[in-house]
Amino acid sequence: MGIGHGGGFRGVDARAQRRLNADAPRILHLRHRVTDLFRPYRGRIATTGLLVVVGAGIAVIPPLIVQRIFDDALFPLAGGGPDLALLVRLVLAMVLLFLVSAALGLVQTWITATVGNSVTGDLRVRLFEHLQAMELGFFTRTKTGVIQSRLQNDVGAVSGVLTNTVTSILGNAVTVIASLVAMIVIDWRLTIIAVILMPILAVVQRRVGQLRARIAGQTQESLSELTAITQETLSVSGILLSKSFNRQRTESARYRQENRNQVRLQVRRAMSGQGFFAVVQVLVASVPAVIYLVSGIIVAGGAGGITAGTIVAFTTVQARLLQPLMGLMRVALDLQTSSAVFARIFEYLDLVPAIADAPDAICVAEGPGPLGRVEFQDVSFRYPDAAADTRPTLGGVSFVAEPGQHVAFVGPSGAGKTTVLYLTPRMYEASAGAVLFAGTDVRRLTHESIIDQIGIVSQETYLFHATIRENLCYAKPDATDEELVQACRAASIHHVIAGFEHGYDTVVGERGYRLSGGEKQRIAIARVLLKDPPVLLLDEATSALDTVSERVVQEALEEASRGRTTLSVAHRLSTVIGADIIHVVDGGRIVESGTHAQLLARDGLYAQLAAQQIAATRVLQTETDEAPVTPADHPDRRADRAPGD
């Protein structure tokens, strides 16, 4: 649903009305799905319904008592003075009814709040867990802020409806019905006068609801965009980028413009229907005056049957009709308004993960092959969002990595190297061919068992805004201090952590920005070592590091790779010289394979890449000699850094 940036909203025209009528079956299905959310709480809802019925029944008794007070106690029709004994009994009865009604209201409110907030929480968790099950490609093509908005803003927008709908509908409906019955009992002629406008109000209410539903959809779309802007620009990476290019004013202007749009939509949403409710309130509030007039005409005409008690009781009941009637109309409007938001939530819940376990999937340990064996059999792959006429990212790739081998992939940027790593743990599905893990096609294995056998270290290390200990234990929650130290020693990072004031309890900051690149990477390696997987995937794990950090991290990676099957993607050929086999990838295909020495001897693409890097290294070395870097300048030696503060 688009966001209108132009003039004011023009209302529901005939074309929009036809579209809304055509959507009626979808809206009905949506309401059924919303109703299903309450199914686990049927018992509590039934209890609430019983309390509502009892409370509504009690609510219409006082007006009937008022009629008796006037006609039998204060001004007896038989004549004589007031009957004080009867008056006391009737007044005490009214007070008792009010106390019982208040107690029932408290219990009803508690049950309603419990059920409504539980349903909201269930919906939020259900949406979060479903998003967790989505494939990697979903997150690469969807803004994080938009996902957060669906999870937080959209669920929050319907929480009030989920909390209040049941009791509002039951309570108000029963009260309206009971009030109408009481009004008919008091005088059926006056009842006809009081309710004659209700059908017209129902038709107008439906039109207003359609208008509010459209505005609600636009409001949530705008809120999603606002959340996305906030997430992108106020993250550590985003704020660093905007400051680096001096774009703070531009980002503020973009946020300010979308915020103005959000304010405009919120005002329109708040005001839509207020005129309708004002008219309803005036009409209902004017009914007593009409009742007085009609009663006078009836009495003057000699029809009889109307006393002062009748008029007081009828207008009292009719006045009680205003609040539940308005409540029912507001609930109906809220349901129509929230239909657009519910549709956005169910749109995500209806997404089918592109990668899911087969019904007969087995665990890796049940496969015929040895753990750590990875094989590609004529694998081709095209990213799901790629144009149909574009060349596949991979085409006919075949190789075998035996347990304990180090298999490296090198080649030009965009050749498809990283895609090989994505396909190994089935982050994406091969378009053709087969990826085998431990001798079994990954499509026949449970995804969870595959991931348990693989450790991944990428160039973009992600650390939580938590302590080093908590980041490490993400791989093994029950890890002991001894295991943490052992993993960090193997990753050549323990001595650095020990030098921090708070040691392993040092808070690393957002995305680990309080640490240097080399330190973050070594903590990531330690985290993988703590997991102790038989297969290790290294995605250009040192490409973003300087020469000194690269050497330290490379030593840690070599230690981590020992005894494991390692698939590594490298831009710097110096990091894969010792690999058992190197595959040169170009244009989505393996064009050369062999050891470092064999590939150099062939004088092919690998030799060309090696020559280019050697030349670039010589130029860099010349520049470095002219402007030497002191230890204090190195990120791993920053004197002004204070981790853990």
N, C-alpha and C positions, 0 to 999 in steps of 0.2 A: 504494500500500500504506500503510495507516494505521499510526500509532504508538500502541502501547498504553500508556496512562498509569496503568492500574489495577494489579491484583495481578499475581502471577507468571504466567509463560507456562504454559498448561495442556496442552501437548503436541499431538501430531497426532491429532485425533479422527477418527471415521469420515468425517464430512463433509469435513474437510480432506483426508483421504486420497483421497476420490473426486475432489476438485478437482485434486489433484496428479496423479492418474492421467489425468484428462482433459487435463492440460497436457503429457502425455508427448510428443505430436507437436511441440508448440512447443519443448519443451526439446531434442528431438532436432535440430530445425532450428537452434536457437541454437548447439548444439555444432558443427554443420556450418559455421556462420558463423565461429565462433571458429577452427576448423581452417583455414578459408580465409585467416585472417590470416597463417598461416605459409607460404602458397604461394610468396611471392617468395624464400623461404629454403630451398627444397627440397633444394638441393645440400648445404648445410651440415648440414641435418637428417639427410640420408642418411649423411653422414660421421660425425655424432654417433651415429647408429644402429649403424653398423659398429663404432665404438669401444666402444659399450656392449655389443654382442654379444661382441666379443673380450674385453672386460674381465670380463663376467659368466662367460664360459667359463673364463677364467683363475681366477676366484674360487673355483670349485668343485674345482679340481685339488688345492690343498693338503690338503683333508681326505682325498682318496684317497692322497696321499703319506703322510699321517699313518698311514693303515691299513697301508701297507707298512713304515713305520718300526717300528710295533709288532710286526707279524706276521713280517716278514722280516729286519729289522735288529737290533732290540732283543731280541725273544723269538722266534727262528726256530722255526717249527712242526716242523722236522726235528730240533730239539734243538741242543745245542752253545751256545757263547757268542755274544755280539753280533757282528754283521758290521760292523766299524767302517768299512771302505772303502765299503760300501753306504750306511751311515748318513751319511757325509760327503757323498756324491753327492746323496742325497735332501735333506739340509739345504741344500746349495748351490742345488739346484733350487728349493726353497721360497723362499729369499732372492731368487733371480733373478726368480721369478714376482711377488714382492711389489714389486720395483723396477719391473718392466714395468707392473704394475697401477697403481702410483703415477704413472708418467709418462703413461699413458693417461688417468688421472683428471684430471691437470692440463690436458691438451689438451681433453678433453671439457668441463671446467668453463669454459674460455675460450670455446669455441664456443657453449656453452649461454648464457653470460652475454651474448655478442654478439648471438645470435639473439633471446633473450628481451627484452633491452632495446631492440633495434631494432624488434621488433614492438610493444612498448609505445609507443615514440616514434612509430611510424607511426600507431598508433591515436589518439594524442593530436593529432598534426598533422591527421589526417583529420577528427577531430571539430571541431577549431578552424576548419579551412577550410570545413567544412559549415555551421558556425554563422555564419561570415562571409557565406555566401551566402543566409542567411535574410532574409526581408523585415523591414522596420522594425517592422511590427505585432507580430512575434514578441517583440521586445525590449521593447515597451511593455507587454506583458501578462505578462512573465516576470521574476521577480526576478533581478537581476544576480548575487547570491550563489548562487542555485540553479544558474545557468548555470556559474559558476565551480566549484561543487562537482562538477558532472558532468564537467567538464574536468580537474579536478585530483584530487579525492578518489576519484571512481569509477574513473578510469583508474589511479590509484595503488593502489587496492584490489585490482585484478586483475593488477598488474605481477608480483607474486610467482608467480601461477599461470602467466602467460605465460612467465616465465623458467624455471621449474622443471618445468613439466608434461611436456614432451617427454622430457627425460632421465629424469625420475622414472618415467614410465610404461614407457619402453623398458628402462631399466636394471633397475628392480625386477622387471618382468615377465620379462625374460630370466633374471635371477638366480633368481627363484622357479621358473621352468620347469627351468633347469639344476640347481637344487638338488633338485627333485623327481625328476628323472631320475637324479641321483647317488644319492639315497636309495633309489630302486627298484633300482638296480644293486647297492647294498650289501646291502639286504634288503627285499624287497617287503612282507613281513609287518609289519615295524616301520613302514613307510611308511603303511600303512592306518591304523594306530593314530595316527600323527602328524597326519594330515590329515582325520580324521573330523569334526572340528568346523568346518572351513572354510565349508561351505554355510550353517550357522547364523549364523556371523559375518558373511557377506555380506548376509544378510537384515537383520540388526540394523543393519549399517553403512548400508544404504539408508534406513532409518527415521531414523537420526541425521542423515544428510545432508539430508533433507527439513526436519527441525527447524532445522538450522543455516542453511539457505537462507532460511527465513522470518525468522529473527533478523537475518541479513545485510541483507535488504531494509529492515527497520525501522531498522537501524543507519545505513544510508546516507541514508535519509530524514531521520533526526534530524541527521546530519552536514550535510546540505544546509541545514536550517533554521538550524543553528549558524553555518554560513558566511554565510548571508544576513543574520543578525543582526549578525555582525561587520562585514560589508561596509557595511551601512546605518548603523550607529552609530559606527564608527570612521573613516569618511570625513570629510573636512573639513566638508562640509555637514552630515553627521549629528551630529558632535560639537558644531558650532556651534548646531544646533537643540536638542540635549539640554541644553547649557549655558544657552541663552537661556531655556528653560522650566524649568530646574532639575530635569531628569528623569534625572540620572545614576543615582540609586538605582533608579529604575524600570527603566532599561535594564540595569543590573547584575543586578537580580532576574530579569529576563526571560532574560538570558544564563545566570545561575546555574541557573535551573530547567531550561532545555534541556540545559545541561551535565550536570546530575544525570541526566537521562534518557539522555544519551549514555553516561555512565559505566556506568549500569545495564545498558544494552544491550551495551556492550563486555564487561562481566564475564560476562553470559549467553552471549555469543558465544564468549568464551574457554573457559568451563566446559562448554558444550554438547559432548557427545561424549567428554569426558575420562574419565568413568566407563566408557564403552564401551572406550576404549583401555586403561584400567587392567585391565579384565576380560580383554581380548585378551592383554595382556602377561603376566598371571598364568597364563592357560591355556597359552600357548606356552612360557613359562618352566617350567611344570610338566611339560611333555611328557617331558624327559629322565628325570625320576623314574619316570614311567609306563613309559618304554622300559626302564629298568633292571629294573623289576618284571616286565614281559612277557618280557624276555630271560631272566630267571631262571626263569620258569615254563617257557619253551620248552626251556632247557637241562636243567632238572630233569625235564621230560617225556621227555627223550631224543630230541627232534626233531633236534637238532644244527644245524650251519650257522652258528652264532653264536660268534664268538671275541671276545677282549678288544679286538682291533683293529677288529672289526666294530662293536662298541658305541661305542668312542671315535670312530671315523670317522663313524658315523651321527649321534651326538649333536653332533659338530662341525658337520656339514652342517646338521642341524636347527636349531642355534643361529644359523647364518648365515641361515636362512630367516626369522627373527624380524624383522630390520631391513627387508628388502625387502617383506615382507608388510605390516608396519605402514606402510611408505612408500606402497604401492599403496592401502591403505585411506585414508590421509591425502589422497592426491591425489584419490581418488574423492570424499571429503568436501569437499575444496577446490573441485572442479569443481561439485559440487552447491551449495555455499555461494555461489560466485561467480556462479552462473547468474542470481541476482537482480540482481547488479551489472552483469553483461554485458547483461542485458535493459534496464537503465536507459540504458546507453551506446548500444545499438542503437536504443532508442526515439528518441533524438535524431538518430542517423544516418539513421533512416527518415523523419524529417520532410521533407516535400516543400515547398520554397519556394513561396509563393503567387505570386511573381513571378519568371519565368525567361524567358530569350531564346527566341524561336520558332526552330524548326529553320532557317527561311529568313531569319532576321533580317539586316538590312543595317546598315552604319555610317551615321551621320548625314550624312557627306560624300557618300554615294551618293544621298541623297534629292533630290527635284526642287526643293524650295524653298530660299530663302536661309537661311544660318545666322543664328540669332538670331530667327527668326519663330516665335512661339508662338500656337497657336490652340486654343480649347476649343469643341467642337461639341456643344451640348445635353448637357453632362456632368452625370451624377448619381452620387452616391457615398454609401455607408453603410459605416461602419467594421465590420470583420469580427466583432468581439465585441459589437456593438450588438444589442439585442433586436429581434426581427422586427417588432414593432408600433411601434417608435419611428420618428420622422420622419427621413428621410434627411438627412445633414449637408449635402449639396449636391443641388439638384434643378433640372435644365435650365439649367445655366450655360453661356453662350456669350460669347466675346469674342476679339479678335485683338490681339496685340502685335507690331507691325512692328519690324524691326531698328532699333535705336537709340532706340526709344520708351521712355518711363518710364510704366508703367501701375501705378497704385496701387489698393489695395483697402482700404476703410474700412468700419466698421460696428460694431454692438454686439458685446460678447464672446459667443463661441459661435456667431457668425453663419456660420462656415465659411470665413473668410478664409485662415487658415493652411493649411487643407486644399487650397486652390487651389495653393499653393506645393508641397505634398507630391506632388500629382498631376503636376505639370509634369515633374520628373525621374523619374517613375514609382516613387516610394517606396511608393505604394499604387496599386492598379489601379482605374480607374474602373468603377463598377457598370453604367453605361450611357453611351452617347455615345462620343465620341472626343477624345483629347488629341493634337494634332498638333505635332510639333517639326520645323522646317525642311521643312514640307509633307508629313511622313510620320507616320502613326499611331505613337505611341511603342511600341505592341505589336509593330510590325514592325521596330523598331530594336534594336540591341544596347544593353543597359543601360550597358555601359562607355563606349560612344561618346557616349551622352547625357550622362553625368556629366562627361565630358571637356569638354563645351561649357558647363557650368554652374558658377557659383560661388555659394556660399550663406553668408550672414551672418545668424545668428539672435541672439535676445536672450540666449540662454544660451551664451555663448562657452566653448568647451572648449579649454584649453591643457594640453599634457602637462607632467608634472613633469620638465622639461628646460630647456635654455637657450632664449633667444629665437631664436637662429639655428636651432636644431633644430626649433622650432615653425614657423618660417617655411618652412624647407626641406621640411616635410611636403608642401607643395603642389608644390615643384619641387626634388627632391633634388640636382640638379646646378647650382643657382643660384649665381652668382658674388657676391662681396661687393658689387660695383657694382649688381647687380640687386636685392639685398636693400636697399641704401640707397635706391635709386630708388623701390622699392615703399613703403618706410617714409616717405619724404619725401611721396609722394602721399597717404599715410594720415595725415599730420601727427603721426607718432610718432618720427621719427628723432632729433629734438632731445632728446626725453625719454630714449631709449635711450642716446644719446651722453653723457648726464649721469650714467648709472650707472657705478659703479666698474669693472665688467667689461664694459660695453657690450653687444654682441650675444651675449656669452657669459654673460650674467646668467641665473641659474636662477630660473624664475618661480614654483616651488613647486607643490604639489598643486592642479590645476585653475586655476593662475595666481593663487592667493590672495595672493601677495606683490605683486601689481599692483592698481591701482585698477580700477574697472569701466570707466572711459573708456579707460585704457591697454590693458586686455585687448581691448576692442572694436576699437580702432584696430590692434592687432597682428593681429586676425582679418581686418580689412579689408586690411591689407598682405599677408597670406597669400593672400587671394583675388586681389589685384592681381598677385601673383607668378605665379599660375596663368594669368592673363590670359584669362578665358573670354568668349565673346561674349554670354552671358546671365548676369544677376546676379539672385539672389533675396534679398530683404531681409525678414526676418521680425521686425518690431518691433525693429529693431536698436538703437533708442535709448530704448525704453520704460523700461528699468531705470536710466537715468542721470539725474543731476541736471541742472539747466538749463545750467550752464556746460559740463559734459562733453557734454551733448547737442548744444550748438552746435558744439563742436569736432568731434565724431564726424559730425555732419550735414554739415559742410563736407567731411570726408574721404569720406563716402558720395557726395556730389555729384561729387567728383572721380573716384571710382571708377566712377560710373555713366556718365560722359561717353563717348559712342560705343558704348555697350552697350545691349542690350535689358534693361530693368530691371523686374522685378515686385516691388512692395513692399507689405507689409502694415503698416499704421500705426494706432496708437491715437491718437497726437497728430496732429491734422490739420495742425499747423504744419509737419510734416516732408514733407507731400505737396502743398503749395500749388502748387509748380512742376511737378507731374506733367503729362504730355501729356494723360492722361485718367485720371479717377478713377471707379472703380466702387464703388457703395455696396451692400454685401451685407447682407441681413437674412433670417433664416430659411432660409439655404441658397440664396438666389436673389439675382441682381443686380436691385435695384429702381430704381436711378438710375445714370446715367452722364453724364460731361461734365467740363469743366474746373472748377477751383475757383470761378471767377466764375459760370459757368453754373449750377452746383449751388446756389450761394447764392441766385441769382435765382429758382430754382424753389421755394424755401421749403419743401423737403421734409425728408426724414430727415437729409440731410447738413447742411442749415441748422440743424436742431435740435441735432445733435451739435456743430456749431461754436459755437452759442450757449451750450451747456452748458460747453464747454471754456473759452470766454472768461470766463464767470462764475466758473469754478473758478480760473482763472489770476488773476483780480482778487483773490479771497479769499487765494490763496497769496501774491500780491505784497504785500498788506496785512500778512500775518503776517511776511513776510521783512523788510519795512521796520521792523517793531517789533523784530525780533531779527536784525540783519544777520549774514551769514556772512563771516568774514574769510578771506583767502586761505589762512592756515595751517590753517583748519578743513576745507578742501576736500580730498577724497580724492586729487586729483592733486598736492597740495602737502604731503602728510604729511611732517613733519620727522623723525618717529621711524622712518620706513621705511628699510630697508637692503637693497634688492634685490641679489642676488648674494652675500650673506654666507653 
